[in-house]
Amino acid sequence: MRRKNLAKILVGLSGGVDSAVATARLQAAGHEVSGFFMQLESPSRPWSRPVTSAEPVDALADAHRVADFLGVELQVWDLAERFNRVVMDSFVQAYRDGLTPNPCVHCNRFIKFGYVIERARREGFDYVATGHYARLWRPGQVGLIPVGVPPTVAEGAFPDFALLRGSAIGKDQSYVLAGARAEALARAVFPLGDVTDKAATRAEAEALGIPVAGKRDSFDICFIPDGDTRGFLRGCIGAALGQIVDEDGAVVGSHDGAFQYTVGQRRGLHIPRPHQDGAPRYVVGTDAETNTVFVAPRQALTVTEIQAGPAVNWLTDPTRLGLGATGEGELDPVGLTIQFRAHGQPVTPQAVHLESSTDGTKLQVALSPTAGVTGVAPGQSLVLYQDSSQGDRVIAQATITATDCGPNL
């Protein structure tokens, strides 16, 4: 019989130090812990790129080393086909369409806290744990460890929990988790939520003797191991000569693929002649159909409104926020912040309006020009946070569809 307040937890072991310490913490708390490794490599993919670092990474071998050291069973799940189809293909297609996606948001919704959660439940696990730097709060919870088995949540209902920023502000990953469904996140565990920085995680790993304590961090996009996103996309989409056009409609340069540029970018334009005012030009937009990159002065990047939707992912019941059942209405901006980059600075909105339509919910965020918000691109994830007694709480997420730069353009 399972001891009171203990759970059966499946931990995602990636071969890195974060998931290793997360596993050790759950073991120390007395939970029944097993590990799984997501096999995502697929040599048959036409755009597979070799690791060029002087320190090749064998993640599966490291995951086995950690599992053996900690004495946990390790399952290897071959998710390559699913990951390629759901995450990589959609990532490449988004760039073809002129968008700037975040593949981690997509992966967390459909893979780690989608397929994995459902499979773990079928195999008898209460929770799935990862090494993410974020916090989850549940009523009656002691520290970071869930109390007993999670209650069953009725379809369409919201579980009584909160996704919060992690204590390690520089490593906080609540942004990339915000797109996962509430009922899935309610069955997640983040044992590193109270860690204040990555150095503390490494120190804990070293103190425990964990063999990957000194392993270097991976790149943000796991399937681009050398960090060369532009090179990866060129290999997937192919080069195509196009024009760079300034705010006056003049052709000021050329490029070999608009998909390599995103809003706010300055480097890599290689405009052959400077503008007559001497000021540098920045990417303010792209047109995927005509393969055109548009540039303008920096002030043209100042955003006064962000539009997102039509699918808004609520992590709390919108009616508790004074909104309609489908999320329509005005949100009181007091205590609200928004974020549109994984490690971007939170911004306070002037107003937040949600409008229900036949194809979903349109979210509009008004910003003060003095807030200095720049470089917001369609395809990015917009996350709404609300101040709470437990900390900054994620209340909703949606994909950015358009921006308004007001009088600057």
C-alpha positions as CSV (number, residue, x, y, z in Angstrom):
1,M,0.0,0.0,0.0
2,R,1.3,3.4,-0.9
3,R,2.2,5.6,2.0
4,K,0.1,8.6,2.7
5,N,1.0,11.8,0.8
6,L,3.4,10.0,-1.4
7,A,3.0,9.5,-5.1
8,K,4.1,7.5,-8.1
9,I,6.0,9.9,-10.3
10,L,7.5,9.5,-13.8
11,V,10.5,11.8,-14.3
12,G,11.8,13.0,-17.7
13,L,15.5,12.2,-17.6
14,S,17.2,14.2,-20.4
15,G,20.8,13.4,-19.4
16,G,21.3,16.9,-18.0
17,V,21.9,18.2,-14.5
18,D,18.5,19.7,-14.0
19,S,16.4,16.6,-14.5
20,A,19.0,14.6,-12.5
21,V,18.7,16.9,-9.4
22,A,14.9,16.9,-9.8
23,T,14.9,13.1,-9.6
24,A,17.1,13.1,-6.6
25,R,14.8,15.5,-4.8
26,L,11.8,13.4,-5.4
27,Q,13.6,10.3,-4.2
28,A,14.7,12.2,-1.0
29,A,11.0,13.0,-0.4
30,G,10.2,9.3,-0.4
31,H,8.2,9.2,-3.7
32,E,8.1,6.1,-6.0
33,V,10.2,7.4,-8.9
34,S,10.8,6.0,-12.4
35,G,12.5,7.7,-15.3
36,F,11.9,8.0,-19.0
37,F,14.1,9.3,-21.9
38,M,12.5,10.9,-25.0
39,Q,14.4,9.6,-28.0
40,L,13.9,12.4,-30.6
41,E,16.8,11.8,-33.0
42,S,15.8,10.6,-36.4
43,P,18.7,10.2,-38.9
44,S,16.2,9.8,-41.8
45,R,15.2,13.5,-41.6
46,P,16.6,15.4,-44.5
47,W,17.6,18.3,-42.4
48,S,19.4,16.4,-39.6
49,R,22.5,18.4,-38.7
50,P,25.6,16.9,-36.9
51,V,26.8,18.2,-33.6
52,T,29.9,20.4,-34.4
53,S,30.9,21.2,-30.9
54,A,34.2,19.9,-29.6
55,E,32.2,18.2,-26.8
56,P,29.7,15.8,-28.5
57,V,26.7,15.1,-26.3
58,D,25.3,11.6,-26.0
59,A,22.1,12.4,-24.1
60,L,20.9,8.9,-23.8
61,A,24.2,7.6,-22.4
62,D,24.1,10.4,-19.8
63,A,20.5,9.6,-18.9
64,H,21.5,5.9,-18.3
65,R,24.5,7.1,-16.2
66,V,22.2,9.2,-14.1
67,A,19.5,6.5,-13.7
68,D,22.1,3.9,-12.7
69,F,23.7,6.3,-10.2
70,L,20.3,7.1,-8.6
71,G,19.0,3.6,-8.9
72,V,15.9,4.3,-10.9
73,E,14.4,2.4,-13.8
74,L,14.8,4.1,-17.1
75,Q,12.4,3.7,-20.0
76,V,13.4,4.9,-23.5
77,W,10.4,6.2,-25.5
78,D,10.9,6.6,-29.2
79,L,9.1,9.8,-29.9
80,A,11.1,10.8,-33.0
81,E,8.2,10.4,-35.5
82,R,5.8,12.3,-33.3
83,F,8.2,15.0,-32.4
84,N,9.3,15.5,-36.1
85,R,5.7,15.8,-37.2
86,V,4.2,17.8,-34.3
87,V,7.2,20.1,-33.4
88,M,9.8,20.2,-36.1
89,D,7.5,20.3,-39.1
90,S,5.3,23.0,-37.6
91,F,8.4,25.0,-36.7
92,V,9.7,25.0,-40.2
93,Q,6.3,25.7,-41.7
94,A,5.8,28.7,-39.4
95,Y,9.0,30.2,-40.8
96,R,7.9,29.5,-44.3
97,D,4.8,31.5,-43.4
98,G,6.8,34.4,-42.2
99,L,6.2,33.8,-38.5
100,T,8.6,33.6,-35.5
101,P,7.5,30.5,-33.5
102,N,8.8,29.1,-30.2
103,P,9.1,25.3,-30.6
104,C,9.4,24.8,-26.8
105,V,5.8,26.1,-26.3
106,H,4.5,23.7,-29.0
107,C,6.5,20.8,-27.6
108,N,5.4,21.4,-24.0
109,R,1.7,21.5,-25.0
110,F,1.6,18.5,-27.4
111,I,4.5,16.3,-26.3
112,K,5.9,16.7,-22.8
113,F,2.6,17.8,-21.2
114,G,0.3,16.3,-23.8
115,Y,1.2,12.8,-25.0
116,V,3.6,12.1,-22.1
117,I,1.0,13.0,-19.5
118,E,-1.6,10.8,-21.0
119,R,0.7,7.9,-21.5
120,A,2.0,8.2,-17.9
121,R,-1.6,8.1,-16.6
122,R,-2.3,5.0,-18.6
123,E,0.8,3.4,-17.1
124,G,-0.4,4.1,-13.6
125,F,1.7,7.2,-12.7
126,D,0.1,10.0,-10.6
127,Y,2.4,12.8,-11.9
128,V,5.1,13.6,-14.5
129,A,8.1,15.6,-13.2
130,T,10.7,17.5,-15.2
131,G,13.7,19.8,-14.5
132,H,11.9,23.0,-15.5
133,Y,12.5,26.1,-13.5
134,A,8.9,26.9,-12.6
135,R,6.5,26.5,-9.7
136,L,3.2,24.9,-9.2
137,W,0.9,25.6,-6.3
138,R,-1.9,23.5,-5.1
139,P,-4.2,23.9,-2.0
140,G,-2.6,22.1,0.9
141,Q,0.7,21.5,-0.9
142,V,3.8,21.2,1.3
143,G,6.7,22.8,-0.5
144,L,7.1,21.7,-4.1
145,I,5.9,18.1,-3.6
146,P,2.3,17.3,-4.4
147,V,0.2,15.9,-1.6
148,G,-1.1,12.5,-2.5
149,V,-2.8,11.5,-5.8
150,P,-4.3,14.4,-7.9
151,P,-8.1,14.6,-8.0
152,T,-9.9,13.8,-11.2
153,V,-10.9,16.9,-13.0
154,A,-14.2,17.0,-14.9
155,E,-14.0,17.8,-18.6
156,G,-14.2,21.6,-19.1
157,A,-13.5,22.3,-15.5
158,F,-10.3,24.0,-14.2
159,P,-8.1,22.2,-11.6
160,D,-7.4,24.1,-8.4
161,F,-3.7,24.9,-9.1
162,A,-1.5,27.8,-10.2
163,L,1.5,27.9,-12.5
164,L,4.0,30.4,-11.1
165,R,7.3,31.9,-12.1
166,G,10.3,29.9,-10.8
167,S,12.4,31.4,-8.1
168,A,15.4,31.5,-10.5
169,I,14.3,34.6,-12.3
170,G,17.0,34.3,-14.9
171,K,16.1,30.7,-15.7
172,D,12.3,31.0,-15.2
173,Q,10.5,28.7,-17.7
174,S,6.9,29.4,-16.9
175,Y,6.6,31.2,-20.2
176,V,7.3,28.1,-22.3
177,L,5.0,26.0,-20.1
178,A,2.0,28.4,-20.4
179,G,0.7,26.9,-23.6
180,A,0.1,23.5,-22.0
181,R,-3.5,22.6,-21.0
182,A,-4.5,23.3,-17.4
183,E,-5.6,19.7,-16.7
184,A,-2.2,18.4,-18.0
185,L,-0.1,20.8,-15.9
186,A,-2.1,19.9,-12.8
187,R,-0.4,16.5,-13.0
188,A,3.1,18.0,-13.4
189,V,5.8,18.4,-10.7
190,F,8.7,20.9,-10.9
191,P,11.1,20.0,-8.1
192,L,13.5,22.8,-9.1
193,G,10.9,25.6,-8.7
194,D,12.5,27.0,-5.5
195,V,16.1,26.9,-6.8
196,T,17.4,30.5,-7.1
197,D,19.9,29.9,-9.9
198,K,21.6,27.3,-12.1
199,A,24.8,27.4,-10.0
200,A,22.8,26.2,-7.0
201,T,21.5,23.2,-9.0
202,R,25.1,22.3,-10.1
203,A,26.3,22.7,-6.5
204,E,23.6,20.3,-5.3
205,A,24.4,17.8,-8.0
206,E,28.1,17.9,-7.1
207,A,27.3,17.4,-3.4
208,L,25.3,14.4,-4.3
209,G,28.0,13.0,-6.6
210,I,25.7,13.0,-9.7
211,P,27.9,12.2,-12.7
212,V,26.6,15.0,-15.0
213,A,27.0,17.8,-12.4
214,G,29.5,19.7,-14.7
215,K,27.7,19.1,-18.0
216,R,27.3,22.2,-20.1
217,D,23.8,23.6,-20.8
218,S,22.1,22.7,-24.1
219,F,21.0,25.2,-26.7
220,D,17.4,26.6,-26.4
221,I,16.2,24.6,-29.4
222,C,17.1,21.0,-28.7
223,F,16.9,19.8,-32.3
224,I,19.4,22.5,-33.5
225,P,22.4,21.2,-31.5
226,D,24.9,23.7,-32.9
227,G,22.6,26.7,-32.2
228,D,22.7,27.8,-35.9
229,T,18.9,28.4,-36.5
230,R,19.5,30.3,-39.7
231,G,21.6,27.5,-41.1
232,F,19.1,24.9,-40.0
233,L,16.3,26.8,-41.8
234,R,18.3,27.2,-44.9
235,G,18.8,23.5,-45.0
236,C,15.1,22.9,-44.6
237,I,13.6,25.7,-46.8
238,G,16.4,26.5,-49.2
239,A,17.9,29.8,-50.2
240,A,15.9,32.2,-52.4
241,L,17.0,35.7,-53.5
242,G,14.7,38.5,-52.3
243,Q,14.7,42.3,-51.7
244,I,15.2,44.4,-48.7
245,V,12.8,47.4,-48.8
246,D,12.9,50.5,-46.6
247,E,10.1,52.6,-45.2
248,D,10.0,54.8,-48.4
249,G,9.5,51.8,-50.6
250,A,13.1,51.9,-51.9
251,V,15.0,48.7,-52.5
252,V,18.1,49.0,-50.3
253,G,19.6,45.5,-50.4
254,S,19.0,41.8,-51.0
255,H,18.9,38.6,-49.0
256,D,18.7,34.9,-49.7
257,G,15.6,34.0,-47.7
258,A,13.1,36.2,-45.7
259,F,12.6,33.3,-43.3
260,Q,16.0,34.1,-41.8
261,Y,14.8,37.5,-40.5
262,T,12.5,38.5,-37.7
263,V,11.1,41.7,-36.4
264,G,13.6,43.8,-34.4
265,Q,16.6,42.2,-36.1
266,R,19.5,44.5,-37.1
267,R,22.5,42.2,-37.6
268,G,22.8,40.2,-40.8
269,L,21.1,42.7,-43.0
270,H,24.2,43.8,-44.8
271,I,22.5,46.8,-46.4
272,P,25.2,48.1,-48.9
273,R,24.4,51.8,-48.6
274,P,23.5,53.7,-45.4
275,H,20.3,55.7,-45.2
276,Q,20.7,59.4,-45.9
277,D,19.8,60.2,-42.2
278,G,22.7,57.9,-41.1
279,A,20.5,56.0,-38.7
280,P,20.6,52.1,-38.8
281,R,17.6,50.2,-40.1
282,Y,15.9,47.3,-38.4
283,V,13.6,44.6,-39.6
284,V,9.9,45.7,-39.1
285,G,8.3,42.9,-41.0
286,T,8.6,40.2,-43.8
287,D,6.3,39.0,-46.6
288,A,6.6,35.3,-47.1
289,E,4.7,35.3,-50.4
290,T,7.0,37.9,-52.1
291,N,10.1,36.9,-50.1
292,T,10.6,40.6,-49.0
293,V,12.2,42.0,-45.9
294,F,11.0,45.4,-44.7
295,V,13.3,47.7,-42.7
296,A,12.8,51.1,-41.0
297,P,14.3,53.2,-38.2
298,R,14.3,51.9,-34.6
299,Q,11.3,54.1,-33.6
300,A,9.1,52.2,-36.0
301,L,9.5,49.1,-33.8
302,T,7.7,50.7,-30.8
303,V,4.5,48.6,-30.3
304,T,1.3,50.1,-28.9
305,E,-1.0,47.1,-29.4
306,I,-0.6,43.3,-29.6
307,Q,-3.2,41.1,-31.0
308,A,-3.3,37.3,-30.3
309,G,-5.5,34.3,-30.7
310,P,-7.9,32.9,-31.8
311,A,-7.1,30.1,-29.3
312,V,-6.5,31.4,-25.8
313,N,-5.2,28.8,-23.4
314,W,-6.6,29.6,-20.0
315,L,-4.8,28.3,-16.9
316,T,-7.5,29.6,-14.6
317,D,-11.2,29.9,-14.9
318,P,-11.8,33.2,-16.8
319,T,-15.1,33.8,-14.9
320,R,-13.0,34.2,-11.7
321,L,-11.3,37.1,-13.5
322,G,-14.6,38.8,-14.2
323,L,-14.8,37.6,-17.8
324,G,-17.4,35.7,-19.7
325,A,-17.5,31.9,-19.8
326,T,-15.5,31.9,-23.1
327,G,-13.1,34.6,-21.9
328,E,-14.7,37.7,-23.4
329,G,-14.6,41.1,-21.7
330,E,-12.1,43.5,-20.1
331,L,-9.3,42.5,-17.7
332,D,-8.4,44.9,-15.0
333,P,-4.7,45.7,-15.9
334,V,-3.8,46.3,-12.2
335,G,-1.4,43.5,-11.2
336,L,-1.2,42.2,-14.8
337,T,2.0,41.8,-16.8
338,I,2.7,40.4,-20.2
339,Q,5.7,38.6,-21.7
340,F,6.4,37.7,-25.3
341,R,9.9,36.2,-25.2
342,A,11.1,33.3,-23.2
343,H,13.5,35.4,-21.1
344,G,12.0,38.8,-21.8
345,Q,11.3,41.5,-19.3
346,P,7.6,41.6,-18.1
347,V,5.7,44.6,-19.3
348,T,2.7,46.2,-17.7
349,P,-0.3,46.7,-20.2
350,Q,-2.5,49.7,-20.3
351,A,-5.6,47.6,-21.1
352,V,-6.4,44.0,-22.0
353,H,-9.6,43.3,-24.1
354,L,-10.9,39.9,-25.1
355,E,-13.5,39.5,-27.8
356,S,-15.3,36.2,-28.6
357,S,-15.9,35.3,-32.2
358,T,-17.0,32.3,-34.3
359,D,-13.4,31.1,-34.7
360,G,-12.2,31.7,-31.1
361,T,-11.2,34.5,-28.8
362,K,-9.3,37.6,-30.0
363,L,-7.0,39.0,-27.4
364,Q,-5.9,42.7,-27.6
365,V,-3.3,44.2,-25.3
366,A,-2.8,48.0,-25.4
367,L,0.6,49.3,-24.4
368,S,1.9,52.7,-23.6
369,P,4.4,54.0,-26.2
370,T,6.6,55.0,-23.3
371,A,6.9,51.4,-22.2
372,G,9.5,51.0,-25.0
373,V,8.2,47.6,-26.2
374,T,9.9,46.7,-29.5
375,G,10.6,43.7,-31.7
376,V,7.3,41.9,-31.2
377,A,6.7,39.4,-34.1
378,P,3.7,37.3,-35.2
379,G,4.1,33.7,-34.2
380,Q,5.6,34.5,-30.8
381,S,3.7,33.4,-27.7
382,L,2.0,36.0,-25.5
383,V,1.7,35.1,-21.9
384,L,-0.5,37.0,-19.3
385,Y,0.7,37.0,-15.7
386,Q,-1.3,38.1,-12.6
387,D,0.2,39.1,-9.3
388,S,-0.9,36.8,-6.5
389,S,-0.1,35.9,-2.9
390,Q,2.0,33.0,-4.2
391,G,3.9,35.1,-6.8
392,D,3.4,35.9,-10.5
393,R,0.8,33.5,-11.8
394,V,0.2,32.5,-15.4
395,I,-3.5,33.1,-16.3
396,A,-3.5,32.7,-20.1
397,Q,-1.4,32.3,-23.3
398,A,-2.1,32.9,-27.0
399,T,-0.1,33.2,-30.2
400,I,0.6,36.7,-31.5
401,T,-1.1,37.4,-34.8
402,A,-0.4,41.1,-35.4
403,T,0.9,44.3,-33.8
404,D,0.1,48.0,-34.1
405,C,3.1,50.4,-34.0
406,G,0.8,53.4,-33.9
407,P,2.0,56.7,-35.3
408,N,5.6,55.6,-35.7
409,L,4.8,53.9,-39.0
